[in-house]
Amino acid sequence: MPQRDEPNGGTSLDRPSQFEPERHALESQIRECYGRCAYTHKTHEKMAERLHARHKRGKWANIILSSLITGGAATVIFAKGSAWEGYAGYATAFLSILSLIFNAYLKDLDPGALAQRHREAASDIWNVREAYLSLITDILDQGSNLVALRERRDSLQAALYKIYHGAPHTDGKAYGKAQGALKDNEDLTFTEAEIDVMLPASLRRSARAV
């Protein structure tokens, strides 16, 4: 390890610079921000997936109800005067009321539009998440300027606040699914070999190691 002269003429091992504790503290803070951002991004993705599935189920339920109402109306017409006419009429009226309530519910909730809002929030948060990752990389460079790094941190915080302010709410179920995806399935982590496969041959670490 390099040495330096002491004022009394002796030598000692290099001591950490005065900025190292500050750099470490900044890195710790940004790592926390990155982790929270990653979880929020994944939670919004899971909310979007669930709402999209609900939207599809709602559309199919609406198609089935419409088909049954049409069939009931046809039965009333063609079974006029028979014992089935009354049953078909009551069933058609019931299904019509059910369809009206169901469509009013879907219109008020609008899971398709809400799913799209969650996708947009996830996309915006993903961009900030990647910026935090780049910031961590730059913090580890001992030559980087701490003042400039703090300015980038504050800028990202302001951008994230705007995103959160307009983003739809998530719930515990979506958070649980996000936690499972990140901790159990390791959605954000790759092995060196997996990354190499996605890169051109000239950029692969395995090729440089040979």
N, C-alpha and C positions, 0 to 999 in steps of 0.2 A: 504494500500500500504506500502511496506517495507520502513524503514527509515535508515539513516546512520548518523554517528557522523560528525559534522562540526569541522573544526580546532579549533573554539573557544569554543568547548565543547557542543554546541547545536546540534540539529538534524534537518534534512530536508528530504523532499521526494526525492527518487532516481531520478537522472537526466538521460536522455538518454545517452548511451555510445557514445564515439567519433566516432564509426563506423556506428551508425544508419543513419546519413544523407548520408554517402557513400553507405550503403546497399540499402537505398531507391532509390538513384540515379541509382544504378546498376539495381535494380529491374525495374525501369521505363524504362530504355534503353532496357532491355531484353523483357519486355512486348511489346514495339514497334516492336522489331525484330520478336517476335512471331506473332504479328498481320500481319505484312507485309509478313511473310513466309506463314501464313495460306491463305492469299489472293492469293499469287503467286501459291501455290499448287493447289488451287481450280480453278484458271484461266487456268492453264495447263490442268487440268482434263476436263474443259469445251471445250477447244480447241480440245483436243483429241476426245471428243464425237462428236463435229461438223464435224471434218475431217473424222471420221469413217463413219458418216452418208453420207457425200459427196462421200466417196469411194464406199459405197454400191449403191448409186444412179447411180454413174458412171458405175459400173459393170452391173447394170440392163439396163441402156441405151445402153451399148455396146452390150449386148445380143439381145436387141430389134432391133438395127441397123443391126446386123449380120443376124438375122432372116429375116428382110425385104430385105436385099441384096440377100440372098439365094432364097427367094421367087421370087424376080425380075428376077434373073438369070434363074430360072426354067420357069418363064412365057415367057421369050425370047426364050427359047428352044422349049417349047411345043406350043407356039402361033406363030410359024414361018409362015410368010406369011399373018398373020391376021393384022387387024388394031391396035391390042393391042401390037404388037411386038415393034413398035417404041416408044410408051409411056413407056413400061416396060424397054426398053433399056436406055432411058433418065433418068428414075427414078432410075434405078440400078446404073448408072454412078454417079448421084448426091449423092445417099446414100453412095456409095463407097468413094467419095471425103470427104463427111461429116464424115464418120467413120475414115478416115485417119487423118483428122484434130483433131477429138475428141480424138483419141488414142495418138496422138502426145502431145496434151494438158495434158492428164492424165499422160503420161510418164514423162513429164517435171515437173509437179506439184507433182505427186505421193502422193496423200492424205493419202493412207494407211501407207506408210513409215513415213510420217510426223506425223501422229496420234500416231504411235508407239514411236517416239522420244518425243512427248509431254507426253505420259504415263510414259516413263522412267524418264523424268525430274520431273514429279509430284511425282513419287516414291522416288526419291532421296531427293526432297524437303520435303516430308512427314517425312522422317527420321530425318532431321535437325529440323523440326517443333516440333517433339516429344522430341528431345533433349533440345530444348529451354524450353519446358514445364517442363521437369525434372529440368532444371537449375533454373527456377522460384521457384519451390518447395524447392530446396536446399537453395536458397537465403533467403527464409523466415525462415529457421532454423538459429537462432541467433548464434549457435555454429559453423556454417560453416566458413571456412577460405575465406576471401575476395580475397586474392591473387590467390588462387586456382580457385575461381569462375571466376575471370577475365581471367585467362588462358583458361578456358573452353569456355568463351565467344569469345575470340580471335580465338580459334581453330574452333569453329562453323562458325565464320565469314569467315575464310579462306576456309572452306569446301563449304560454300554457294557461295562464289565467283567463285570457280571452276565449280560448277553446273550451275550458271547463265551464265558463259562465254561460255559454250558449249550447252546451252539450246536454242531451236528454239524460235522465236519471237511470242508473243501473240498479240491480238488486243483488241480494246475497247469493242467489242461485247462480247467477252469471259469474260472480266473483269466485265461487267455489269451482266452477268449470274452468275458469281462467287459471286458478291456482293448480288444478290438476294438470292442465296443459303445460304450464311452465315448470312445475316441480317434478311431475311424474313422467310426462312425455318429452320434456326438455325441448319445447318448441323453438327456443331462441338459441340453442347451442348446436354446434356441428363439430364433428371430428375433422382433423386436418385432411384426411382422405376424402371426406364428403365435400369439403370446400374445394379441394384440388380438382375434383371431377367437374365442378361448375365453372372452373377458370380455364382460359386458354393454356395450352401446354407451356408457353413461354413464361407464364406467371405462376406456375405451380411450384410449391416449396419442395415437393418430392423430387422434381427435376433438378432443383438447385442443390439438393443434398447429395446427389449422385456424384 
